Amino acid sequence: MNNMTISKFKYIALIFSAIGFSVSCTKDEVEWPTDFDVKTEKNVFIVDEPVEFLLSGNPNFVIFYSGENGKKYENANRTKADGQQIINFETSAQNGNQVNSLALMISSDFSGTYNAQGVKSATWTDITSRATLSMGTANVKSGDVDISDFASEDQVYIAFKFTGEASSTSPQRQWTIRNFTLHNNLTDGTVYPIFANISAPNWLAVNVLNPAVGWATPSATQLSINGGPVNTPDNEDWIISSAVGLRNITPDRATLVRDMTTRSNSFSYQFSTPGKYTVTFVGINHTVYGERSQVREINLEIQ
Protein backbone atom coordinates (compact mmCIF):
# COMPACT_ATOMS: atom_id res chain seq x y z
CA MET A 1 0.00 0.00 0.00
CA ASN A 2 1.22 3.47 -0.82
CA ASN A 3 1.99 5.17 2.48
CA MET A 4 1.78 8.77 1.29
CA THR A 5 -1.14 10.22 3.22
CA ILE A 6 -2.46 13.65 4.05
CA SER A 7 0.79 14.62 5.75
CA LYS A 8 2.46 14.48 2.34
CA PHE A 9 -0.51 16.21 0.76
CA LYS A 10 0.15 19.27 2.91
CA TYR A 11 2.92 20.01 0.46
CA ILE A 12 0.39 20.01 -2.34
CA ALA A 13 -1.85 22.25 -0.23
CA LEU A 14 0.70 25.00 -0.75
CA ILE A 15 -0.21 24.81 -4.42
CA PHE A 16 -3.93 24.13 -4.11
CA SER A 17 -6.08 26.24 -1.84
CA ALA A 18 -7.12 23.31 0.36
CA ILE A 19 -7.53 19.58 0.31
CA GLY A 20 -11.13 20.10 -0.72
CA PHE A 21 -9.87 22.23 -3.56
CA SER A 22 -12.10 24.11 -5.97
CA VAL A 23 -11.17 23.94 -9.62
CA SER A 24 -10.62 27.32 -11.18
CA CYS A 25 -8.71 28.03 -14.33
CA THR A 26 -9.27 30.21 -17.35
CA LYS A 27 -5.93 29.64 -19.09
CA ASP A 28 -5.76 27.36 -22.08
CA GLU A 29 -2.25 26.33 -21.04
CA VAL A 30 -3.71 23.97 -18.43
CA GLU A 31 -4.86 20.74 -20.07
CA TRP A 32 -7.81 18.73 -18.84
CA PRO A 33 -6.68 15.28 -17.64
CA THR A 34 -9.36 13.71 -19.81
CA ASP A 35 -7.47 10.46 -20.25
CA PHE A 36 -7.42 9.85 -16.51
CA ASP A 37 -9.29 6.74 -15.38
CA VAL A 38 -9.37 4.23 -12.52
CA LYS A 39 -10.43 0.58 -12.61
CA THR A 40 -10.57 -2.45 -10.34
CA GLU A 41 -10.73 -6.09 -11.35
CA LYS A 42 -13.98 -6.54 -9.39
CA ASN A 43 -16.38 -4.54 -7.26
CA VAL A 44 -16.90 -6.89 -4.32
CA PHE A 45 -14.13 -7.54 -1.78
CA ILE A 46 -13.88 -8.92 1.73
CA VAL A 47 -12.69 -7.05 4.81
CA ASP A 48 -8.90 -6.49 4.82
CA GLU A 49 -8.54 -7.80 1.28
CA PRO A 50 -6.22 -5.49 -0.70
CA VAL A 51 -8.15 -3.53 -3.31
CA GLU A 52 -5.89 -2.80 -6.25
CA PHE A 53 -6.80 0.35 -8.17
CA LEU A 54 -5.29 0.63 -11.63
CA LEU A 55 -4.63 4.19 -12.78
CA SER A 56 -4.42 5.26 -16.39
CA GLY A 57 -3.72 8.62 -17.97
CA ASN A 58 -1.07 11.06 -16.84
CA PRO A 59 -2.38 13.75 -14.49
CA ASN A 60 0.25 15.58 -12.44
CA PHE A 61 -1.42 14.68 -9.16
CA VAL A 62 -3.93 12.07 -8.01
CA ILE A 63 -5.71 12.12 -4.65
CA PHE A 64 -7.93 9.43 -3.18
CA TYR A 65 -11.04 9.48 -0.96
CA SER A 66 -11.93 6.02 0.34
CA GLY A 67 -15.58 6.85 1.03
CA GLU A 68 -15.21 5.95 4.69
CA ASN A 69 -16.37 8.37 7.37
CA GLY A 70 -13.97 11.29 7.44
CA LYS A 71 -12.68 10.42 3.96
CA LYS A 72 -15.57 11.29 1.65
CA TYR A 73 -15.15 13.41 -1.46
CA GLU A 74 -18.56 15.03 -1.05
CA ASN A 75 -17.37 16.39 2.31
CA ALA A 76 -14.06 17.76 1.02
CA ASN A 77 -15.24 21.34 1.54
CA ARG A 78 -17.50 20.73 4.55
CA THR A 79 -16.65 22.98 7.50
CA LYS A 80 -19.77 22.55 9.63
CA ALA A 81 -21.82 19.49 10.50
CA ASP A 82 -24.78 18.66 12.70
CA GLY A 83 -24.30 16.21 15.51
CA GLN A 84 -24.46 15.70 19.23
CA GLN A 85 -21.89 17.75 21.11
CA ILE A 86 -20.70 15.91 24.21
CA ILE A 87 -18.36 17.00 27.01
CA ASN A 88 -16.57 14.44 29.17
CA PHE A 89 -14.18 14.99 32.07
CA GLU A 90 -13.19 13.62 35.47
CA THR A 91 -13.14 15.45 38.81
CA SER A 92 -11.47 14.90 42.16
CA ALA A 93 -12.55 16.89 45.24
CA GLN A 94 -10.42 17.06 48.35
CA ASN A 95 -10.39 18.99 51.63
CA GLY A 96 -13.35 20.12 53.67
CA ASN A 97 -17.03 19.64 53.03
CA GLN A 98 -18.17 22.85 51.33
CA VAL A 99 -20.86 22.00 48.80
CA ASN A 100 -21.64 23.46 45.38
CA SER A 101 -18.14 24.88 45.11
CA LEU A 102 -17.60 23.88 41.47
CA ALA A 103 -19.92 24.75 38.60
CA LEU A 104 -19.79 24.00 34.88
CA MET A 105 -20.88 27.07 32.92
CA ILE A 106 -21.44 27.98 29.27
CA SER A 107 -21.96 31.32 27.52
CA SER A 108 -22.63 32.43 23.97
CA ASP A 109 -22.20 36.16 24.60
CA PHE A 110 -18.96 36.28 26.58
CA SER A 111 -16.88 39.00 24.92
CA GLY A 112 -13.58 37.19 25.20
CA THR A 113 -12.35 39.76 27.73
CA TYR A 114 -10.81 37.57 30.40
CA ASN A 115 -11.25 39.71 33.48
CA ALA A 116 -13.81 40.10 36.25
CA GLN A 117 -15.85 42.67 34.37
CA GLY A 118 -15.89 40.52 31.25
CA VAL A 119 -17.21 37.58 33.25
CA LYS A 120 -19.87 39.67 34.98
CA SER A 121 -21.04 41.25 31.73
CA ALA A 122 -21.73 37.90 30.07
CA THR A 123 -24.78 35.70 30.35
CA TRP A 124 -23.78 32.31 31.76
CA THR A 125 -25.90 29.18 31.89
CA ASP A 126 -25.18 26.78 34.72
CA ILE A 127 -25.10 23.25 33.29
CA THR A 128 -23.56 21.57 36.35
CA SER A 129 -26.65 19.40 36.80
CA ARG A 130 -25.84 17.66 33.51
CA ALA A 131 -22.60 16.27 34.97
CA THR A 132 -21.64 14.00 37.84
CA LEU A 133 -19.05 15.67 40.09
CA SER A 134 -16.82 14.20 42.75
CA MET A 135 -18.05 14.21 46.34
CA GLY A 136 -14.57 13.39 47.60
CA THR A 137 -13.62 10.40 45.47
CA ALA A 138 -10.78 10.62 42.98
CA ASN A 139 -11.35 10.71 39.23
CA VAL A 140 -15.14 10.62 39.10
CA LYS A 141 -16.38 10.51 35.51
CA SER A 142 -18.79 13.25 34.55
CA GLY A 143 -20.79 11.08 32.18
CA ASP A 144 -21.85 12.46 28.81
CA VAL A 145 -22.65 16.15 29.17
CA ASP A 146 -24.81 17.01 26.17
CA ILE A 147 -24.56 20.66 25.08
CA SER A 148 -26.23 20.22 21.68
CA ASP A 149 -28.84 22.80 22.64
CA PHE A 150 -26.11 25.44 22.22
CA ALA A 151 -24.95 24.24 18.80
CA SER A 152 -26.97 26.88 16.93
CA GLU A 153 -24.82 29.63 18.45
CA ASP A 154 -21.93 30.94 16.36
CA GLN A 155 -19.58 30.23 19.22
CA VAL A 156 -19.62 29.42 22.91
CA TYR A 157 -17.25 29.58 25.86
CA ILE A 158 -17.07 26.81 28.44
CA ALA A 159 -16.00 27.57 31.99
CA PHE A 160 -15.49 26.09 35.43
CA LYS A 161 -16.49 28.42 38.26
CA PHE A 162 -15.04 27.87 41.74
CA THR A 163 -16.50 29.43 44.87
CA GLY A 164 -15.14 29.10 48.38
CA GLU A 165 -16.70 30.35 51.57
CA ALA A 166 -14.78 31.79 54.52
CA SER A 167 -15.13 29.33 57.37
CA SER A 168 -13.51 28.80 60.77
CA THR A 169 -14.27 25.08 60.71
CA SER A 170 -13.88 23.84 57.13
CA PRO A 171 -11.18 24.47 54.53
CA GLN A 172 -12.26 25.36 51.04
CA ARG A 173 -12.32 22.60 48.48
CA GLN A 174 -9.42 21.55 46.29
CA TRP A 175 -10.58 20.54 42.81
CA THR A 176 -8.73 18.73 40.04
CA ILE A 177 -10.26 18.30 36.60
CA ARG A 178 -8.74 15.73 34.26
CA ASN A 179 -9.29 14.31 30.78
CA PHE A 180 -11.58 17.07 29.52
CA THR A 181 -12.79 16.40 26.00
CA LEU A 182 -15.48 17.81 23.73
CA HIS A 183 -16.62 15.84 20.70
CA ASN A 184 -19.17 16.34 17.96
CA ASN A 185 -20.77 12.96 17.27
CA LEU A 186 -21.89 13.42 13.69
CA THR A 187 -25.04 11.91 12.26
CA ASP A 188 -22.96 9.72 9.90
CA GLY A 189 -21.28 8.04 12.86
CA THR A 190 -18.06 10.05 12.77
CA VAL A 191 -16.79 11.21 16.16
CA TYR A 192 -15.12 14.56 15.56
CA PRO A 193 -12.86 15.92 18.33
CA ILE A 194 -13.38 19.61 19.09
CA PHE A 195 -11.21 19.64 22.23
CA ALA A 196 -9.08 16.53 22.56
CA ASN A 197 -7.42 17.43 25.86
CA ILE A 198 -7.27 20.05 28.59
CA SER A 199 -4.73 22.29 26.87
CA ALA A 200 -6.51 22.39 23.53
CA PRO A 201 -9.15 24.97 24.54
CA ASN A 202 -6.45 27.40 25.76
CA TRP A 203 -8.05 27.91 29.14
CA LEU A 204 -7.48 31.25 30.84
CA ALA A 205 -8.02 31.94 34.54
CA VAL A 206 -10.03 34.92 35.81
CA ASN A 207 -10.06 36.06 39.44
CA VAL A 208 -13.29 37.70 40.59
CA LEU A 209 -12.86 37.59 44.36
CA ASN A 210 -9.71 37.11 46.50
CA PRO A 211 -6.62 37.20 44.24
CA ALA A 212 -4.64 35.03 46.70
CA VAL A 213 -6.40 31.97 45.30
CA GLY A 214 -6.66 31.04 41.64
CA TRP A 215 -6.70 28.29 39.06
CA ALA A 216 -3.30 26.78 38.31
CA THR A 217 -1.96 27.13 34.79
CA PRO A 218 -3.52 24.24 32.86
CA SER A 219 -1.34 21.39 31.72
CA ALA A 220 -2.08 18.96 28.93
CA THR A 221 -3.84 16.73 31.44
CA GLN A 222 -5.51 18.74 34.18
CA LEU A 223 -6.92 21.94 35.69
CA SER A 224 -6.66 22.49 39.44
CA ILE A 225 -7.48 24.95 42.20
CA ASN A 226 -6.92 24.86 45.95
CA GLY A 227 -9.25 27.12 47.87
CA GLY A 228 -7.11 27.22 50.98
CA PRO A 229 -7.30 26.33 54.69
CA VAL A 230 -9.84 27.43 57.30
CA ASN A 231 -10.38 31.18 57.59
CA THR A 232 -9.45 31.75 53.96
CA PRO A 233 -11.55 34.68 52.70
CA ASP A 234 -14.40 34.14 50.24
CA ASN A 235 -13.27 33.15 46.76
CA GLU A 236 -14.68 33.28 43.26
CA ASP A 237 -12.43 32.10 40.46
CA TRP A 238 -13.17 31.13 36.88
CA ILE A 239 -11.24 29.28 34.24
CA ILE A 240 -12.65 29.82 30.77
CA SER A 241 -11.98 28.17 27.43
CA SER A 242 -11.30 29.91 24.18
CA ALA A 243 -14.24 30.40 21.81
CA VAL A 244 -15.51 27.26 20.11
CA GLY A 245 -17.97 26.67 17.30
CA LEU A 246 -19.75 23.47 18.23
CA ARG A 247 -20.58 22.60 14.61
CA ASN A 248 -17.16 23.51 13.18
CA ILE A 249 -15.18 20.63 11.69
CA THR A 250 -12.28 20.20 9.31
CA PRO A 251 -13.03 18.96 5.79
CA ASP A 252 -12.76 15.25 5.07
CA ARG A 253 -9.25 14.11 4.19
CA ALA A 254 -7.74 12.57 1.10
CA THR A 255 -4.65 10.47 0.47
CA LEU A 256 -2.06 11.59 -2.06
CA VAL A 257 -1.58 8.78 -4.57
CA ARG A 258 0.56 10.46 -7.20
CA ASP A 259 2.65 13.61 -7.45
CA MET A 260 5.35 14.91 -9.75
CA THR A 261 7.95 12.59 -8.23
CA THR A 262 5.84 9.46 -7.76
CA ARG A 263 4.29 8.23 -10.99
CA SER A 264 2.78 4.94 -9.84
CA ASN A 265 0.05 3.44 -12.02
CA SER A 266 -1.54 1.50 -9.19
CA PHE A 267 -2.69 2.04 -5.65
CA SER A 268 -3.68 -0.53 -3.03
CA TYR A 269 -6.05 0.02 -0.12
CA GLN A 270 -7.71 -2.18 2.50
CA PHE A 271 -11.14 -1.59 4.07
CA SER A 272 -11.53 -2.74 7.66
CA THR A 273 -15.32 -2.43 7.92
CA PRO A 274 -18.02 -4.05 5.77
CA GLY A 275 -20.25 -1.75 3.79
CA LYS A 276 -20.86 -0.05 0.48
CA TYR A 277 -18.39 2.68 -0.41
CA THR A 278 -18.18 5.29 -3.13
CA VAL A 279 -14.44 5.55 -3.78
CA THR A 280 -13.31 8.77 -5.45
CA PHE A 281 -10.09 9.58 -7.26
CA VAL A 282 -9.32 13.10 -8.47
CA GLY A 283 -6.75 13.57 -11.22
CA ILE A 284 -5.30 17.08 -11.30
CA ASN A 285 -3.18 18.98 -13.77
CA HIS A 286 -1.58 22.05 -12.28
CA THR A 287 0.51 24.88 -13.72
CA VAL A 288 1.28 28.43 -12.67
CA TYR A 289 -1.95 29.38 -14.43
CA GLY A 290 -4.19 27.24 -12.27
CA GLU A 291 -5.48 23.70 -12.25
CA ARG A 292 -7.99 21.46 -13.95
CA SER A 293 -9.25 18.16 -12.68
CA GLN A 294 -11.27 15.07 -13.46
CA VAL A 295 -13.18 13.04 -10.90
CA ARG A 296 -13.56 9.28 -11.18
CA GLU A 297 -15.77 7.20 -8.88
CA ILE A 298 -16.01 3.46 -8.24
CA ASN A 299 -18.73 1.83 -6.14
CA LEU A 300 -17.39 -1.01 -4.01
CA GLU A 301 -19.00 -3.49 -1.64
CA ILE A 302 -16.92 -4.78 1.24
CA GLN A 303 -18.23 -8.00 2.79
C-alpha positions in Angstrom: 0.0 0.0 0.0 1.2 3.5 -0.8 2.0 5.2 2.5 1.8 8.8 1.3 -1.1 10.2 3.2 -2.5 13.6 4.1 0.8 14.6 5.7 2.5 14.5 2.3 -0.5 16.2 0.8 0.1 19.3 2.9 2.9 20.0 0.5 0.4 20.0 -2.3 -1.9 22.2 -0.2 0.7 25.0 -0.7 -0.2 24.8 -4.4 -3.9 24.1 -4.1 -6.1 26.2 -1.8 -7.1 23.3 0.4 -7.5 19.6 0.3 -11.1 20.1 -0.7 -9.9 22.2 -3.6 -12.1 24.1 -6.0 -11.2 23.9 -9.6 -10.6 27.3 -11.2 -8.7 28.0 -14.3 -9.3 30.2 -17.3 -5.9 29.6 -19.1 -5.8 27.4 -22.1 -2.3 26.3 -21.0 -3.7 24.0 -18.4 -4.9 20.7 -20.1 -7.8 18.7 -18.8 -6.7 15.3 -17.6 -9.4 13.7 -19.8 -7.5 10.5 -20.3 -7.4 9.9 -16.5 -9.3 6.7 -15.4 -9.4 4.2 -12.5 -10.4 0.6 -12.6 -10.6 -2.5 -10.3 -10.7 -6.1 -11.3 -14.0 -6.5 -9.4 -16.4 -4.5 -7.3 -16.9 -6.9 -4.3 -14.1 -7.5 -1.8 -13.9 -8.9 1.7 -12.7 -7.1 4.8 -8.9 -6.5 4.8 -8.5 -7.8 1.3 -6.2 -5.5 -0.7 -8.2 -3.5 -3.3 -5.9 -2.8 -6.2 -6.8 0.4 -8.2 -5.3 0.6 -11.6 -4.6 4.2 -12.8 -4.4 5.3 -16.4 -3.7 8.6 -18.0 -1.1 11.1 -16.8 -2.4 13.8 -14.5 0.2 15.6 -12.4 -1.4 14.7 -9.2 -3.9 12.1 -8.0 -5.7 12.1 -4.7 -7.9 9.4 -3.2 -11.0 9.5 -1.0 -11.9 6.0 0.3 -15.6 6.9 1.0 -15.2 6.0 4.7 -16.4 8.4 7.4 -14.0 11.3 7.4 -12.7 10.4 4.0 -15.6 11.3 1.7 -15.1 13.4 -1.5 -18.6 15.0 -1.1 -17.4 16.4 2.3 -14.1 17.8 1.0 -15.2 21.3 1.5 -17.5 20.7 4.5 -16.6 23.0 7.5 -19.8 22.5 9.6 -21.8 19.5 10.5 -24.8 18.7 12.7 -24.3 16.2 15.5 -24.5 15.7 19.2 -21.9 17.8 21.1 -20.7 15.9 24.2 -18.4 17.0 27.0 -16.6 14.4 29.2 -14.2 15.0 32.1 -13.2 13.6 35.5 -13.1 15.5 38.8 -11.5 14.9 42.2 -12.5 16.9 45.2 -10.4 17.1 48.4 -10.4 19.0 51.6 -13.3 20.1 53.7 -17.0 19.6 53.0 -18.2 22.8 51.3 -20.9 22.0 48.8 -21.6 23.5 45.4 -18.1 24.9 45.1 -17.6 23.9 41.5 -19.9 24.8 38.6 -19.8 24.0 34.9 -20.9 27.1 32.9 -21.4 28.0 29.3 -22.0 31.3 27.5 -22.6 32.4 24.0 -22.2 36.2 24.6 -19.0 36.3 26.6 -16.9 39.0 24.9 -13.6 37.2 25.2 -12.4 39.8 27.7 -10.8 37.6 30.4 -11.2 39.7 33.5 -13.8 40.1 36.3 -15.9 42.7 34.4 -15.9 40.5 31.3 -17.2 37.6 33.2 -19.9 39.7 35.0 -21.0 41.3 31.7 -21.7 37.9 30.1 -24.8 35.7 30.4 -23.8 32.3 31.8 -25.9 29.2 31.9 -25.2 26.8 34.7 -25.1 23.2 33.3 -23.6 21.6 36.3 -26.7 19.4 36.8 -25.8 17.7 33.5 -22.6 16.3 35.0 -21.6 14.0 37.8 -19.1 15.7 40.1 -16.8 14.2 42.8 -18.0 14.2 46.3 -14.6 13.4 47.6 -13.6 10.4 45.5 -10.8 10.6 43.0 -11.4 10.7 39.2 -15.1 10.6 39.1 -16.4 10.5 35.5 -18.8 13.3 34.5 -20.8 11.1 32.2 -21.9 12.5 28.8 -22.7 16.2 29.2 -24.8 17.0 26.2 -24.6 20.7 25.1 -26.2 20.2 21.7 -28.8 22.8 22.6 -26.1 25.4 22.2 -24.9 24.2 18.8 -27.0 26.9 16.9 -24.8 29.6 18.4 -21.9 30.9 16.4 -19.6 30.2 19.2 -19.6 29.4 22.9 -17.3 29.6 25.9 -17.1 26.8 28.4 -16.0 27.6 32.0 -15.5 26.1 35.4 -16.5 28.4 38.3 -15.0 27.9 41.7 -16.5 29.4 44.9 -15.1 29.1 48.4 -16.7 30.3 51.6 -14.8 31.8 54.5 -15.1 29.3 57.4 -13.5 28.8 60.8 -14.3 25.1 60.7 -13.9 23.8 57.1 -11.2 24.5 54.5 -12.3 25.4 51.0 -12.3 22.6 48.5 -9.4 21.5 46.3 -10.6 20.5 42.8 -8.7 18.7 40.0 -10.3 18.3 36.6 -8.7 15.7 34.3 -9.3 14.3 30.8 -11.6 17.1 29.5 -12.8 16.4 26.0 -15.5 17.8 23.7 -16.6 15.8 20.7 -19.2 16.3 18.0 -20.8 13.0 17.3 -21.9 13.4 13.7 -25.0 11.9 12.3 -23.0 9.7 9.9 -21.3 8.0 12.9 -18.1 10.0 12.8 -16.8 11.2 16.2 -15.1 14.6 15.6 -12.9 15.9 18.3 -13.4 19.6 19.1 -11.2 19.6 22.2 -9.1 16.5 22.6 -7.4 17.4 25.9 -7.3 20.0 28.6 -4.7 22.3 26.9 -6.5 22.4 23.5 -9.1 25.0 24.5 -6.5 27.4 25.8 -8.1 27.9 29.1 -7.5 31.2 30.8 -8.0 31.9 34.5 -10.0 34.9 35.8 -10.1 36.1 39.4 -13.3 37.7 40.6 -12.9 37.6 44.4 -9.7 37.1 46.5 -6.6 37.2 44.2 -4.6 35.0 46.7 -6.4 32.0 45.3 -6.7 31.0 41.6 -6.7 28.3 39.1 -3.3 26.8 38.3 -2.0 27.1 34.8 -3.5 24.2 32.9 -1.3 21.4 31.7 -2.1 19.0 28.9 -3.8 16.7 31.4 -5.5 18.7 34.2 -6.9 21.9 35.7 -6.7 22.5 39.4 -7.5 25.0 42.2 -6.9 24.9 46.0 -9.2 27.1 47.9 -7.1 27.2 51.0 -7.3 26.3 54.7 -9.8 27.4 57.3 -10.4 31.2 57.6 -9.4 31.8 54.0 -11.5 34.7 52.7 -14.4 34.1 50.2 -13.3 33.1 46.8 -14.7 33.3 43.3 -12.4 32.1 40.5 -13.2 31.1 36.9 -11.2 29.3 34.2 -12.7 29.8 30.8 -12.0 28.2 27.4 -11.3 29.9 24.2 -14.2 30.4 21.8 -15.5 27.3 20.1 -18.0 26.7 17.3 -19.7 23.5 18.2 -20.6 22.6 14.6 -17.2 23.5 13.2 -15.2 20.6 11.7 -12.3 20.2 9.3 -13.0 19.0 5.8 -12.8 15.3 5.1 -9.3 14.1 4.2 -7.7 12.6 1.1 -4.6 10.5 0.5 -2.1 11.6 -2.1 -1.6 8.8 -4.6 0.6 10.5 -7.2 2.6 13.6 -7.5 5.3 14.9 -9.7 7.9 12.6 -8.2 5.8 9.5 -7.8 4.3 8.2 -11.0 2.8 4.9 -9.8 0.1 3.4 -12.0 -1.5 1.5 -9.2 -2.7 2.0 -5.6 -3.7 -0.5 -3.0 -6.0 0.0 -0.1 -7.7 -2.2 2.5 -11.1 -1.6 4.1 -11.5 -2.7 7.7 -15.3 -2.4 7.9 -18.0 -4.1 5.8 -20.2 -1.8 3.8 -20.9 0.0 0.5 -18.4 2.7 -0.4 -18.2 5.3 -3.1 -14.4 5.6 -3.8 -13.3 8.8 -5.5 -10.1 9.6 -7.3 -9.3 13.1 -8.5 -6.8 13.6 -11.2 -5.3 17.1 -11.3 -3.2 19.0 -13.8 -1.6 22.1 -12.3 0.5 24.9 -13.7 1.3 28.4 -12.7 -2.0 29.4 -14.4 -4.2 27.2 -12.3 -5.5 23.7 -12.2 -8.0 21.5 -14.0 -9.2 18.2 -12.7 -11.3 15.1 -13.5 -13.2 13.0 -10.9 -13.6 9.3 -11.2 -15.8 7.2 -8.9 -16.0 3.5 -8.2 -18.7 1.8 -6.1 -17.4 -1.0 -4.0 -19.0 -3.5 -1.6 -16.9 -4.8 1.2 -18.2 -8.0 2.8 
